[in-house]
Amino acid sequence: MEKITYSAVHKILSQAETGRLPVYRITVLRNITCEAIEPYLRYYGLRSGFEVEVSFGQYDNIFQEAVGQEAVSGLLDEQTDCVLVCCNIMVLSPLIYRQYVGVDARDLKAELERLENYFHNVATGIRNKTKAMILWLSPREFFNPALGILDYQYANGQLGLVQEVERLLQEQLRSFGNAYLVKQDHLLQKIGAERFYDLRHWYLFHCPYSKEAFQLLAEECFIFVRAAGGKARKCLVLDCDNVLWGGIVGEDGLDGIRLSDTYPGLVYKDFQQQVINLFKRGVIIALCSKNNEEDVWEIFEKHPDMLLERGHIAAWRINWQDKATNLRELSEELNIGIDSMVFLDDSPYEIELVRTEVPEVETIQLPAGKITANAGVLSECRLFDTLVFSAEDSSRGQMYVAEARRKKLKGQITDLDSYLKTLEMELTISLVDEISIPRVAQLTQRTNQFNLTTRRYSDQQISSLAGSDDSDVLYSHLRDKFGESGIIGVCILKYKGECAMIDVFLLSCRALGRRVEDELLGNALELARSKGCRQATAEYLPTRKNIQVKEFFPLKGFTVVDCNPDGVTRYRLELEPDGVKKRAACFKQVSVKFN
Amino acid sequence: MKDKVMETIAAILNLTPGKLGENVSAESLEDWDSINHMKIMIALEEEFGIELSDDEMMEMVSMDRILEVLNGRK
């Protein structure tokens, strides 16, 4: 836990130049006093690149504000980005929390039903007023059950009931989409109940939490915000010596390095397992190490205790160049933003250099003189946490490894189309379905570079767009002779009369330069035409990252309708009745499935 | 010590220390409500490295009372 005093947080906030940051509006609905969380929310918001504004609902008015017809102005509306619900069980259900002993089983059952209805109604009420992400703090709090050790023996004991309340809430939230349970248990365990709660705050101010708890809770909330906003990190860049194994390969050699099933070698082996777990979750793994390249690969190939394999590594810079330059090169080679990288090293010198030279890269320094903590560092860092897990995630690491092989091939051929032909690409363009929804939503949340409008949608929003007659959600799926690239492009059309509006047009960075965008756009326009549209409109909404697609629509024949000083540009294209021109023949096969 | 208390209270209430005026108390400062009182107590505990008792936390509603408690801890 970061050590920072309350006054220091206030000072940082009052001195921050927030004018240029995007505003992020959080509304807190609560049945407890929790205003003290505000500075921490703003502080962690600032660290995630937002100027945070927090509004609080009235004390113990969650239901009224969520469900009530009279809208409280500015509390829940289209401007709201996040609704944080602090609904404490002590206030919510005195029957379960305080009375419990001697309460009739039927009454307890009725109480659970009441709570389930309450959760449903409040979540529905919030959803009707705003599309904002809902973060609902677990109602479960630490307490000693009234029946002591006996309580632990029964599923429907007091603790069991509270657990059941949490399960009911979780189930409700899951059915809403873009609504998440924020657990407190792991935060409480980190510092212990005595520091997490403050009884003086409870009895004097109706606030159960200590300031440390507020800090942890605010930090936790922003892990959700970052994940939903596409700010989760995508790539882990690792040093080798004293990270993947103990010792220095250039000096200690294959036999001398520490890597085994006993201390200290086990520490490094466990660390490698954590790296592999991240790889399986879809994190791209790269190496950046000062070594002779052949020495490192020798360990990978010959050491019996190596868990990591060359097949896990998407790119590497094993050389004597400075690491800042290496990281820049890796980001270019992998075609990912430098701000989606995390660099891990044991050397304070290298960490400091990277922090100064490429501050966009998040750094992790292994704790000095405490190698037993190494393996925990990755599972605790939370930088790679995401809110959706799609089939692509589990194989993304491999996809990037395949991409590296494609690049090698590209180096040998100079004409792009002949290169693309050698890849034997098979493209499928189709309407989104149940199975592809999570990945399509994820692409809208994560894609920053080739993304014309950068509109972020949740699973639920994609699903309702797909279900509506007034819109279509298309995706493209790519495979080639090196393997699957999976779903890599999304186009969302919204229809209005005879006009099709391109609401989203994006391409995953691993599909750039392969003419996928031409096929996707061409077929999307074809679909619009077949539905009777005579015109297509499109927009370019500039961000710090999507400059590369500024000229995309003009290049595809669209004409500019207007352009405001911020660079927001609108385009139009007349759809000719006789169909679109023939497109590049660089694909082995293109299948279109619009039924 | 008084200056440090002033600064702490001002930071929580989002004022410059000069703007607090002569009589620094919950009664005279509109923004010093129960919510900000809790924040002020959190900040004072941190700044002076102390833990306040239940009653102290309840009673420290003016500069004089705050200094009284802090002086008693020296």
HADDOCK unambig.tbl for C-alpha pairs under 7 A between the chains (distance, minus, plus):
assign (segid A and resid 5 and name CA) (segid B and resid 46 and name CA) 6.65 0.50 0.50
assign (segid A and resid 6 and name CA) (segid B and resid 43 and name CA) 5.63 0.50 0.50
assign (segid A and resid 7 and name CA) (segid B and resid 8 and name CA) 6.62 0.50 0.50
assign (segid A and resid 7 and name CA) (segid B and resid 11 and name CA) 6.67 0.50 0.50
assign (segid A and resid 7 and name CA) (segid B and resid 43 and name CA) 6.04 0.50 0.50
assign (segid A and resid 10 and name CA) (segid B and resid 11 and name CA) 6.31 0.50 0.50
assign (segid A and resid 10 and name CA) (segid B and resid 12 and name CA) 6.92 0.50 0.50
assign (segid A and resid 35 and name CA) (segid B and resid 35 and name CA) 6.69 0.50 0.50
assign (segid A and resid 36 and name CA) (segid B and resid 39 and name CA) 6.21 0.50 0.50
assign (segid A and resid 200 and name CA) (segid B and resid 54 and name CA) 5.90 0.50 0.50
